């Protein structure tokens, strides 16, 4: 039994061992190389990425300095640290073995009578700078896995009859997932994508622990040479879905980010919540101790200094994907992993002054990490919150305080699904109802429950909402509705079954009907429409990066292709996904895998877009893997649970 993280780490990474990193993909130059990898040398903090281009650079010889260029990084950490990030994965190419062949991490079964031996506020943590990580942890004691599959029946009737959906047959995918895997497409674009993804690997103590955000040799590194939690999710999914599965990097990533969660998180003189997950981390080299260290950013170096609300949700979602794909339940059952999930969920389920089941958030707390008017109750956070709650139902064990937490999750899912499906939904009928709202209604029978002023409906909304189709709007709060389209929240709502089958179908109808607006020449618009003129100045604060049809303000992001593809497959529309993939394949590789595109139709490479953006690469790979084998959808989606009867709801229980 492991009572501390040190004991667990001792078995996972025995002293004296030199585990081989993940092998390069088949058919790539990296995989054919037989030269031994050079040993990484310490790189002074602030030195940038080597200038050699990815086409000509030797991936074994390439190293990247993993230091953030932001001036707000803690000074005491900089004084003790010289950053080092080792990039590439050809070390395994010498042996020609995949991670599983060279020795997958084994985690022993945990005894049922384990007890906590490491308490919060370990003495070793004192005196450490914020975000500085030594090996340590706080295990929890639950012992047995319980399976839960709670969901809510449809509470909102739609006028559109849903088309046949593959979501009804997701349970059958478990039977065919392993046997149905097909070889990856051998096209030059696919081969290049796998090779570049492999080059982006970041190593810590000889083990792959994540992927760099980008490897643009012609741009300053800034914080793009770090491992971002949300950015790694598509990379991790690609490693799980590929024919020669590479689960080791996903497992290591989950453990290392969990380890970082346990340390004190301070911004100025304020301590963040114990369950906050880092936005990103880097591998550094301590010249004094001659050891590699992990240094995390919990928002102290981010634009606007906002903590990442979505990191914890993505972590739980990826943990469930890993467990479902590998059938390795031992990782999720570890006491430290169980406690990590509980800390994340307790942050979200704690009692407060809330009258809604949705989460109140600051601007810039998710993928849209700059001021874009998404403060309040943004759709992306609510959909990810619901997705993470459903994942936690399957992963949490009911022993000790786990049973009480599961009951709280069940109640929150019930309330959140009703609130979201009813108040965030927008179609032609609902828009007409809002247009005719009366205001200043004071009673429990009020129709206009949020006192939305009909004159606040933007003019473009009347033309955007089709007669067939609908979508979940961006935000709902007192006297405010954000009618903008946000792709991430709508696709996550489909995958998690937060959207009813009829609503999921309507969303796909809207995408197909508004193809030129939402897809254009390069998929996909993160938001629509763009903020312009006076509205842009007020909402964004004249942000020079979020100008109209650029970056988060109506920019086109290739990484979102995997979310659209997954939603298309789940709703039985693979041809729609194939159409979008064909658009991406025409340009993405030729343009150097940029981070985003600008323009109303996405015609131009973003003015500040990094090239060789890792999640643009992995997003394309996942989309292709899911089209080739739709069974992959099972590890990133839920089918609707019909076992829960339709609840009897009143106004008071809907908030």
C-alpha positions, -999 to 999 in steps of 0.1 A, spaced: 0 0 0 13 35 -8 7 61 18 27 88 2 34 100 -34 71 92 -28 63 55 -23 41 54 -53 67 72 -74 93 47 -62 74 19 -78 64 38 -109 99 51 -116 125 29 -98 158 44 -91 185 34 -116 161 27 -144 162 46 -176 128 40 -192 127 46 -230 104 73 -242 76 68 -267 86 55 -301 83 76 -332 54 69 -355 57 43 -381 70 54 -414 85 85 -401 122 95 -403 122 96 -365 113 60 -362 139 48 -386 168 66 -369 192 43 -349 216 69 -334 215 71 -296 198 103 -284 221 130 -271 219 139 -234 200 171 -227 221 200 -214 209 227 -191 196 258 -209 197 292 -194 164 307 -185 151 329 -213 169 312 -242 145 305 -270 137 276 -293 165 266 -318 161 284 -350 163 253 -372 131 246 -391 111 215 -382 117 202 -418 155 202 -415 160 199 -378 171 167 -362 143 160 -337 167 140 -314 191 169 -312 164 196 -308 159 210 -273 136 237 -262 141 260 -233 109 256 -212 108 290 -196 80 315 -198 89 350 -210 63 367 -189 77 392 -165 53 381 -138 69 348 -131 80 344 -94 114 359 -90 125 333 -64 118 305 -88 138 322 -115 167 327 -92 169 290 -85 159 277 -119 175 273 -153 148 260 -176 151 229 -196 126 212 -218 136 181 -238 117 177 -270 115 147 -293 108 110 -289 134 93 -311 151 78 -281 128 49 -284 135 47 -321 168 30 -314 150 1 -299 120 3 -323 96 -3 -294 65 14 -285 60 26 -249 39 -5 -241 67 -27 -254 94 -10 -236 76 -12 -202 43 3 -194 38 17 -159 24 -8 -136 3 3 -106 -4 -23 -79 -39 -29 -65 -47 -8 -35 -58 -24 -2 -92 -16 11 -81 -4 45 -57 22 34 -56 54 55 -43 89 49 -8 95 61 1 127 43 -19 157 54 -25 190 37 2 216 44 31 191 45 61 206 61 81 200 30 60 226 12 70 254 34 95 278 20 87 268 -16 79 293 -42 45 292 -58 42 265 -84 75 248 -75 70 211 -74 89 183 -56 76 148 -55 49 144 -29 12 139 -25 -18 134 -3 -35 100 -8 -71 92 0 -86 60 12 -115 48 -9 -113 12 -20 -139 1 -45 -152 14 -78 -189 20 -83 -205 25 -116 -230 52 -121 -247 63 -153 -271 90 -142 -285 115 -167 -317 134 -172 -345 127 -196 -356 153 -221 -372 183 -204 -375 206 -234 -396 196 -264 -381 204 -298 -401 209 -330 -375 190 -350 -375 152 -350 -340 139 -343 -322 120 -371 -309 84 -364 -280 89 -340 -251 67 -333 -253 78 -297 -279 51 -291 -254 24 -299 -224 37 -279 -226 7 -256 -219 -16 -285 -186 2 -292 -170 -14 -261 -173 -47 -278 -156 -38 -310 -132 -10 -299 -101 -31 -297 -107 -53 -327 -121 -25 -350 -90 -3 -349 -77 2 -384 -43 13 -395 -39 50 -397 -42 67 -431 -8 65 -448 -13 98 -466 17 123 -465 -4 147 -444 -11 120 -418 25 109 -417 37 144 -413 12 150 -385 23 120 -365 59 129 -369 54 165 -357 33 153 -328 60 129 -318 86 158 -320 66 178 -295 69 154 -266 83 168 -234 103 145 -211 107 146 -173 132 121 -158 133 102 -191 95 98 -193 71 116 -217 48 138 -197 31 160 -223 35 180 -255 47 215 -262 20 240 -272 39 250 -303 72 246 -320 75 276 -343 112 282 -350 106 317 -362 87 331 -332 95 339 -296 87 310 -274 68 330 -247 47 304 -229 42 282 -261 71 261 -249 51 248 -220 27 219 -216 -9 233 -213 -35 211 -197 -63 219 -222 -38 218 -252 -26 183 -243 -61 167 -242 -63 163 -281 -27 151 -281 -35 125 -254 -66 114 -272 -46 109 -304 -21 87 -285 -50 66 -271 -68 63 -305 -39 53 -327 -34 17 -337 -2 13 -317 -17 29 -286 7 50 -265 -10 53 -231 21 59 -211 24 96 -220 -13 101 -210 -8 83 -177 24 102 -169 6 135 -177 -23 127 -154 0 119 -125 23 148 -129 -5 174 -132 -21 158 -102 12 161 -83 13 198 -91 -23 203 -79 -11 194 -44 12 223 -39 5 257 -25 -8 281 -52 -2 318 -45 -7 349 -67 6 380 -49 -6 375 -13 -36 354 -21 -38 316 -19 -59 298 -45 -82 269 -38 -66 236 -30 -82 218 -60 -71 243 -87 -53 225 -115 -24 243 -133 -30 260 -167 4 248 -178 38 235 -166 74 233 -177 104 212 -170 133 230 -154 167 221 -143 179 231 -108 217 239 -113 222 238 -75 206 203 -69 214 190 -104 178 178 -107 149 183 -130 120 202 -115 84 208 -126 72 244 -124 35 252 -128 15 283 -137 -18 285 -120 -28 318 -137 -1 340 -122 16 344 -156 -16 344 -177 -32 373 -195 -53 390 -168 -41 367 -141 -71 344 -142 -70 309 -129 -80 282 -154 -114 269 -145 -115 244 -174 -82 226 -166 -97 205 -138 -126 195 -160 -104 185 -189 -82 165 -165 -112 144 -152 -125 139 -188 -91 127 -200 -88 104 -170 -121 88 -180 -110 85 -216 -78 68 -205 -96 44 -182 -122 35 -209 -97 30 -236 -71 10 -217 -94 -7 -192 -68 2 -166 -89 10 -136 -60 9 -111 -50 45 -120 -84 60 -112 -86 40 -80 -54 53 -66 -60 73 -34 -41 103 -47 -62 103 -79 -95 99 -60 -85 128 -37 -75 149 -67 -110 145 -83 -127 153 -50 -107 185 -46 -117 197 -81 -153 188 -76 -155 203 -41 -144 237 -55 -174 236 -79 -200 220 -55 -193 241 -24 -222 260 -9 -225 297 -16 -250 324 -26 -257 309 -60 -294 307 -71 -284 288 -103 -268 254 -107 -244 269 -133 -208 281 -123 -201 317 -120 -168 325 -137 -145 354 -146 -136 365 -181 -107 346 -196 -109 314 -175 -110 289 -203 -98 285 -239 -110 321 -245 -83 334 -221 -87 371 -228 -114 396 -222 -143 387 -245 -174 394 -225 -178 357 -214 -179 365 -177 -209 352 -157 -221 317 -167 -203 309 -201 -215 279 -220 -181 263 -224 -176 261 -186 -211 248 -180 -208 221 -207 -174 210 -194 -187 211 -158 -215 187 -167 -192 164 -187 -168 162 -158 -196 155 -134 -207 125 -155 -172 113 -157 -168 115 -120 -199 94 -114 -181 65 -131 -147 71 -115 -154 80 -79 -156 53 -53 -183 55 -26 -162 48 5 -159 74 32 -169 108 19 -172 95 -17 -208 84 -13 -219 119 -1 -201 135 -30 -217 112 -55 -251 121 -41 -243 158 -45 -231 152 -81 -264 134 -89 -285 163 -76 -263 189 -95 -266 170 -128 -304 169 -124 -306 207 -118 -279 217 -143 -293 197 -172 -328 212 -167 -315 247 -163 -292 245 -194 -316 228 -217 -344 252 -209 -327 286 -205 -297 284 -228 -316 269 -258 -323 292 -287 -343 284 -319 -368 302 -340 -397 295 -316 -378 306 -285 -364 337 -301 -400 347 -310 -410 342 -273 -381 364 -261 -390 390 -287 -425 392 -271 -413 392 -235 -429 415 -209 -405 430 -184 -406 438 -147 -426 406 -138 -426 401 -101 -441 367 -92 -432 330 -92 -452 326 -124 -431 350 -144 -424 340 -179 -394 364 -183 -376 349 -154 -343 367 -160 -359 401 -169 -343 401 -203 -351 433 -222 -363 423 -258 -346 454 -272 -313 438 -262 -316 411 -289 -290 419 -315 -302 425 -350 -280 397 -365 -297 371 -343 -330 374 -362 -312 364 -395 -289 339 -379 -314 316 -363 -329 294 -390 -365 280 -392 -349 245 -388 -322 242 -362 -311 259 -330 -282 262 -306 -272 269 -270 -264 306 -265 -232 318 -249 -244 331 -215 -275 335 -194 -276 357 -163 -300 384 -148 -310 408 -175 -284 395 -199 -284 369 -227 -253 365 -249 -267 353 -282 -233 346 -298 -225 311 -311 -197 293 -293 -186 260 -309 -168 244 -280 -198 246 -256 -223 233 -282 -201 204 -293 -193 194 -256 -231 196 -249 -237 170 -277 -208 147 -266 -218 147 -229 -255 143 -238 -263 176 -220 -282 183 -252 -312 162 -258 -312 141 -290 -336 166 -306 -314 196 -296 -282 178 -308 -299 173 -342 -310 209 -343 -274 221 -336 -262 201 -365 -290 215 -387 -278 250 -378 -241 242 -387 -251 228 -420 -275 257 -427 -249 283 -417 -219 265 -432 -204 296 -448 -206 316 -416 -194 289 -391 -171 268 -413 -161 290 -443 -128 282 -461 -110 269 -429 -129 252 -400 -140 263 -375 -153 296 -360 -147 296 -323 -174 323 -319 -198 340 -342 -203 368 -350 -172 390 -344 -174 420 -321 -168 452 -341 -167 490 -337 -179 504 -304 -190 470 -291 -155 457 -296 -140 486 -278 -163 482 -248 -163 444 -245 -127 437 -252 -111 469 -239 -97 476 -274 -78 443 -274 -53 444 -304 -52 406 -306 -89 401 -306 -98 424 -335 -128 415 -356 -126 380 -372 -93 373 -355 -81 350 -326 -110 345 -302 -131 372 -318 -145 352 -347 -112 335 -356 -111 300 -372 -93 273 -351 -83 240 -368 -81 223 -335 -119 224 -332 -121 200 -360 -120 170 -336 -150 183 -316 -171 189 -347 -161 154 -361 -171 137 -328 -204 156 -327 -211 147 -363 -205 110 -357 -226 110 -326 -255 125 -344 -252 102 -374 -237 128 -398 -202 116 -407 -204 132 -442 -206 166 -426 -173 159 -408 -157 146 -439 -166 178 -457 -149 198 -430 -118 175 -430 -114 179 -467 -112 217 -463 -86 214 -436 -65 190 -457 -62 214 -486 -43 240 -466 -34 232 -430 -1 212 -436 9 235 -465 4 266 -442 26 251 -415 -1 239 -391 -10 274 -377 -28 280 -345 -57 299 -360 -69 318 -392 -83 353 -396 -110 367 -418 -147 363 -421 -142 330 -440 -109 320 -424 -89 326 -455 -58 341 -439 -33 327 -415 -37 345 -381 -16 377 -378 -1 364 -345 -7 327 -350 21 303 -341 30 277 -367 34 240 -359 8 244 -332 6 210 -315 -32 209 -309 -38 219 -345 -19 188 -355 -35 165 -329 -70 178 -336 -66 168 -373 -53 134 -363 -82 127 -339 -107 137 -366 -92 113 -391 -90 85 -366 -127 89 -356 -138 89 -392 -117 58 -400 -130 41 -368 -162 56 -353 -158 33 -323 -133 58 -310 -162 81 -302 -170 59 -271 -140 72 -251 -151 109 -254 -188 108 -252 -218 96 -232 -251 82 -244 -282 96 -228 -293 77 -197 -330 67 -199 -331 51 -165 -339 83 -147 -375 92 -150 -385 127 -160 -383 148 -128 -412 168 -116 -398 203 -117 -410 236 -104 -394 271 -107 -377 268 -73 -359 236 -82 -347 248 -116 -324 274 -101 
